[in-house]
Amino acid sequence: MKKAIVIPIYLRLNYPEEVSSSEGVILAKRAIQSLRLLKDQDFTLILPVCFDLTGGGDEGAFAGMDTILRKEFGGLREGKTFLFSSRHLRPLREYMAQGDFRDLPLLLDLKGFSKIRNTGLLLALALSMDAVIFIDNDEVVEDPHYLKIACDYLNQRWNGKLIGGKGGFYLNPDDGILLPSPNLWWRVLWDKTKWMNRVWENILASKDRLVHSPMLLGGNLVLHRHVFSKIPFDPYIPRGEDTDYLINASQMGFCILFDKELKIKHLHPQRTDVYFHEELRLDIERFLYERDKVRRGIGISLDPYPGYFLKRTLYPKALFTSLLLAVDYLRKREWKKGLECIDLLRFLFRKRDRTWLKYLTFCADWEKAMEKIREERPDKLLEQSWVE
């Protein structure tokens, strides 16, 4: 089985010169160095990198940053490393535009969680990989047998179903699995941590190693080619693309399970009040979208999470939480943030287009595009992306 470890890297920069010292690069180097611990070094490392420059950037700036990254990542491991950055997007889009794929070339991007993961999947297929293991750049591998565990049972029958993918746990810095709950009074009806921990408790209580789960974690996710060549991440969802992938794959008849032995250490940077404000806005959008999806029927239970947020009570929960967060900001005299939270109420009730149908169209284009790549093997398109 040919394996690829994919580490998406998202760099928000004010100037190109900040690349080497950016938090994203420092974390990615730590993650890559941790892979040296693996007993099995027979894998290709794929690094899709987004340069998100304030004010935008031209091809010269992207080329310069790409060169810097190759120096930063070169020599971190002896095996094959493939770096695909924003400078390579244009030729890839032009290649895909040769087929009748409607909006697919425009949706091939590195900005956005779903899009950068889709680029990783596309590159993995172009490099003839059978399995993709997603790791986030704020994680480190601590188990020498991690890669073996990741590939156990993959593409094999389990209880009569073909296993197309697996999810695994994040370990906290103290090696615990349950998430610490932030003491935020305004989240009384929006305590995601509580319901996510209920999922982990249910999985841990199971006697089986492989368990059905209502959610996945994108930084510890394994997918086989027979799934990712047909099911892409949804480019229309703003966050939670990992669990959303489980929903989409299940609706299409694929089996993705949770592996209790698949664990990785998660060392994310400290989150701020701005993060929680953005998280609430994007979560409201995400849950409204997913609620529309699951109302059409799904073959797995999504309770307790994200099911708690996909019921009819979503609207009052979102409304009340937005108001409470606004009050929290206003009492701190953070007027702009408070008004932005109040503005969420208008967003909550606005008319939405049928993006689920757009996703189905995207799926059809994705499958045809992956077949084109499998048949044509566009090696020349990719040859400049190898890190020496």
C-alpha positions in Angstrom: 0.0 0.0 0.0 1.5 3.3 -1.1 1.0 5.9 1.7 1.1 9.7 1.9 1.1 11.8 5.0 -0.5 15.2 4.2 0.2 18.2 6.4 -1.7 21.3 5.3 0.1 24.5 6.1 -1.8 27.8 6.2 0.4 30.9 6.5 -1.2 34.3 7.2 1.5 36.9 6.5 1.8 40.7 6.3 5.0 40.5 4.3 6.8 37.7 2.3 9.9 38.2 4.5 7.9 36.8 7.5 7.8 33.2 6.1 10.7 31.7 8.1 9.6 33.2 11.4 5.9 32.6 11.0 4.1 30.4 13.5 2.8 28.1 10.8 6.3 27.3 9.6 7.7 26.8 13.1 4.9 24.4 13.9 5.2 22.5 10.6 8.9 22.0 11.1 8.2 20.5 14.5 5.5 18.2 13.1 7.8 17.0 10.2 10.7 16.4 12.6 8.4 14.2 14.7 7.9 11.9 11.8 11.5 10.7 12.2 10.2 8.6 15.1 8.2 6.4 12.8 9.4 2.8 12.3 7.9 2.8 8.8 9.5 5.5 6.7 8.0 4.2 3.5 5.7 7.2 2.8 5.5 10.3 0.8 5.1 13.6 2.7 2.8 16.1 0.9 2.8 19.7 2.1 0.0 21.8 0.5 0.9 25.4 1.5 -1.3 28.5 1.3 0.3 31.9 1.3 -2.4 34.3 2.6 -0.7 37.7 2.2 -2.3 40.9 3.5 -3.2 42.8 0.4 -2.6 39.8 -1.9 0.6 38.8 -3.7 2.0 38.4 -7.2 3.7 35.3 -8.7 7.1 36.8 -7.9 6.2 37.0 -4.2 4.8 33.5 -4.2 7.9 32.1 -6.0 10.2 33.8 -3.5 8.3 32.4 -0.5 8.2 28.9 -2.0 12.0 29.0 -2.4 12.4 30.0 1.3 10.1 27.1 2.4 12.1 24.6 0.4 15.2 25.6 2.3 13.3 25.5 5.6 11.9 22.0 5.0 14.7 20.5 3.0 16.8 18.1 5.1 14.1 17.6 7.7 13.6 14.0 6.5 15.3 11.6 4.2 12.2 10.3 2.4 10.3 11.9 -0.5 8.8 15.3 0.3 6.4 17.1 -2.0 5.6 20.8 -1.5 2.8 22.4 -3.4 2.3 26.1 -2.7 0.1 28.9 -4.0 2.5 29.5 -6.9 1.6 26.1 -8.4 -2.2 26.7 -8.4 -2.4 28.4 -11.8 -0.9 25.6 -13.9 -3.0 23.0 -12.0 -6.2 25.0 -12.7 -5.3 25.4 -16.3 -4.8 21.6 -16.6 -8.1 20.9 -14.9 -9.9 23.5 -17.1 -9.1 21.2 -20.1 -11.9 18.9 -19.0 -15.6 19.7 -18.8 -15.6 20.3 -15.0 -17.8 23.4 -14.7 -16.6 25.2 -11.5 -14.1 22.7 -10.3 -11.0 24.6 -11.5 -12.1 27.7 -9.6 -12.7 25.6 -6.4 -9.2 24.1 -6.6 -7.6 26.4 -4.1 -5.5 26.5 -0.9 -7.6 29.0 1.0 -10.1 27.4 3.3 -9.9 24.2 5.3 -11.8 22.0 2.8 -10.0 23.4 -0.3 -6.5 22.8 1.1 -7.5 19.3 2.1 -8.9 18.6 -1.4 -5.7 19.8 -3.0 -3.9 17.3 -0.8 -6.2 14.5 -1.9 -5.8 15.4 -5.6 -2.0 15.5 -5.3 -2.0 12.1 -3.5 -3.9 10.5 -6.4 -1.7 12.2 -8.9 1.3 10.6 -7.1 -0.5 7.2 -7.2 -1.0 6.9 -3.4 -3.4 4.3 -2.0 -3.9 5.9 1.4 -3.8 9.4 2.8 -3.1 10.2 6.4 -4.0 13.8 7.4 -1.9 15.4 10.2 -2.3 19.1 11.2 0.8 21.2 11.6 0.2 21.8 15.3 0.5 18.1 16.1 3.4 15.7 16.7 3.7 11.9 16.3 4.8 10.2 19.5 4.1 6.5 18.7 6.7 4.8 16.5 4.0 2.5 15.1 1.6 5.3 14.3 1.7 4.7 10.5 1.1 1.0 10.9 -1.9 1.7 13.2 -3.2 4.2 10.7 -3.3 1.6 7.9 -4.6 -1.3 10.0 -7.9 -2.6 8.6 -7.9 0.0 5.8 -9.7 -1.2 2.7 -10.6 -4.5 4.5 -14.0 -5.9 5.5 -15.4 -5.3 8.9 -18.8 -6.6 9.9 -19.5 -6.9 6.2 -18.5 -3.4 5.3 -15.5 -2.2 3.4 -13.5 0.3 5.6 -12.8 3.4 3.5 -11.3 5.5 6.3 -10.6 5.9 10.0 -10.5 8.7 12.5 -8.5 8.9 15.7 -8.1 10.7 19.0 -6.2 13.9 19.8 -4.1 13.7 22.9 -3.9 16.8 25.0 -0.5 18.0 26.3 -1.1 16.0 29.5 -2.0 12.9 27.4 -5.6 13.1 28.3 -8.3 12.7 25.6 -11.3 14.6 27.1 -11.2 18.3 26.3 -10.9 20.9 29.0 -14.0 23.1 29.0 -13.4 26.8 28.8 -15.3 28.7 31.5 -17.3 30.9 29.3 -20.7 31.9 30.7 -22.1 33.0 27.4 -21.8 29.4 26.1 -24.4 28.0 28.4 -26.4 26.7 25.4 -23.5 26.4 23.0 -21.1 24.2 25.0 -19.5 22.2 22.1 -16.8 20.8 24.4 -19.4 19.1 26.6 -21.0 17.3 23.7 -17.7 16.4 22.1 -16.5 14.8 25.3 -19.7 12.8 25.4 -18.7 11.3 22.0 -15.2 10.4 23.3 -16.6 8.9 26.5 -19.0 6.7 24.4 -16.1 5.6 22.2 -13.8 4.9 25.1 -16.5 2.8 26.8 -16.8 0.5 23.8 -15.0 -2.9 24.0 -14.2 -2.8 20.3 -11.2 -1.2 18.7 -13.2 0.1 15.7 -16.3 2.1 16.6 -18.9 4.0 14.7 -18.6 7.7 15.5 -20.7 10.8 14.7 -17.6 12.9 14.3 -14.0 12.9 13.1 -10.9 15.0 13.7 -9.2 16.2 10.5 -5.8 16.2 12.0 -5.9 12.5 12.6 -7.7 11.1 9.6 -7.0 8.3 7.2 -8.7 7.9 3.9 -8.3 5.2 1.2 -8.3 5.9 -2.5 -11.6 4.2 -3.2 -13.3 6.8 -1.0 -11.3 10.0 -1.6 -11.4 9.5 -5.4 -15.2 9.9 -5.2 -15.8 12.0 -2.1 -14.2 15.4 -1.7 -14.3 17.7 1.2 -17.2 20.2 0.8 -15.7 23.5 -0.4 -18.9 25.3 0.6 -18.7 24.7 4.4 -16.6 27.2 6.4 -15.4 24.9 9.2 -16.0 21.4 10.6 -15.0 19.9 7.3 -13.8 16.7 8.9 -17.1 15.7 10.5 -18.9 17.0 7.4 -16.8 14.6 5.3 -18.1 11.7 7.5 -21.7 12.9 6.8 -21.1 13.1 3.0 -19.3 9.8 2.8 -22.0 8.0 4.8 -24.8 9.4 2.6 -22.9 8.0 -0.4 -22.7 4.6 1.2 -19.0 4.6 2.4 -17.9 3.3 5.8 -15.6 5.5 7.9 -14.9 4.3 11.5 -13.1 5.5 14.6 -10.0 3.7 15.7 -9.4 3.8 19.4 -5.7 3.1 19.0 -5.0 5.9 16.5 -3.7 8.8 18.6 -1.7 11.9 18.0 -0.4 14.7 20.3 -2.2 18.0 19.7 -0.3 21.1 20.8 -2.4 24.0 19.4 -1.5 27.6 20.1 -3.4 29.5 22.7 -6.8 30.7 21.4 -8.1 34.3 21.9 -11.4 36.0 22.3 -11.2 36.8 18.6 -11.0 33.1 17.8 -14.2 32.4 19.8 -16.0 35.2 18.0 -15.1 33.9 14.6 -15.7 30.3 15.7 -19.3 31.1 16.7 -20.1 32.9 13.4 -18.7 30.0 11.3 -20.3 27.3 13.5 -23.7 28.9 13.0 -23.2 28.9 9.3 -21.9 25.3 9.4 -24.7 23.9 11.5 -27.4 25.5 9.4 -25.8 24.0 6.3 -25.4 20.5 7.8 -28.9 20.6 9.2 -30.2 20.9 5.6 -28.0 18.0 4.7 -29.1 15.6 7.4 -32.8 16.4 6.9 -32.5 14.5 3.6 -31.5 11.4 5.6 -28.3 9.8 6.7 -27.3 6.3 7.6 -25.6 7.0 10.9 -26.6 8.7 14.1 -25.0 12.1 14.7 -25.9 12.2 18.4 -24.6 13.5 20.8 -22.4 15.8 18.6 -22.9 17.4 16.2 -26.5 16.2 16.5 -27.2 18.5 19.5 -26.8 21.5 17.1 -28.7 20.0 14.2 -32.2 20.0 15.7 -35.0 22.5 15.4 -33.7 24.2 18.5 -30.6 25.4 16.6 -32.2 28.8 15.8 -33.0 29.8 19.4 -29.7 28.4 20.7 -27.8 30.5 18.0 -29.8 33.6 18.7 -29.5 33.4 22.5 -25.7 32.7 22.3 -25.1 35.5 19.9 -26.8 38.0 22.2 -25.0 36.7 25.3 -21.6 37.0 23.5 -22.5 40.5 22.4 -23.3 41.4 26.0 -20.0 40.0 27.1 -18.1 42.1 24.6 -20.1 45.3 25.3 -19.5 45.1 29.1 -15.8 44.9 28.2 -16.3 48.0 26.1 -15.4 46.1 22.9 -18.1 47.8 20.9 -17.1 46.6 17.4 -17.1 42.9 18.4 -20.3 43.3 20.3 -22.1 44.9 17.3 -20.7 42.1 15.0 -22.3 39.5 17.3 -25.6 41.3 17.2 -25.3 41.3 13.4 -25.2 37.5 13.6 -29.0 37.7 14.2 -29.5 39.1 10.6 -27.2 36.4 9.2 -29.1 33.7 11.1 -32.4 34.4 9.2 -31.2 35.4 5.8 -32.2 33.3 2.7 -29.7 30.7 1.7 -29.0 29.1 -1.7 -29.1 25.3 -2.0 -25.4 24.7 -1.5 -26.0 21.0 -0.9 -27.0 20.6 -4.5 -23.9 22.6 -5.5 -21.8 20.1 -3.5 -23.4 17.1 -5.3 -22.5 18.8 -8.6 -18.9 19.3 -7.3 -18.8 15.6 -6.4 -19.7 14.6 -9.9 -17.0 16.8 -11.3 -14.5 15.6 -8.7 -15.0 12.0 -9.6 -14.4 12.7 -13.3 -11.4 14.9 -12.6 -9.8 12.2 -10.4 -10.4 9.6 -13.2 -8.6 12.0 -15.6 -5.7 12.3 -13.3 -5.5 8.6 -12.7 -5.4 7.9 -16.5 -3.1 10.7 -17.6 -0.6 10.9 -14.7 0.4 14.6 -15.1 4.0 14.1 -14.0 5.4 17.2 -15.7 2.8 19.3 -14.0 4.1 18.2 -10.6 7.8 17.6 -11.1 8.9 21.0 -9.8 7.2 20.4 -6.5 9.6 17.8 -5.1 11.8 19.0 -2.3 15.4 18.0 -2.7 
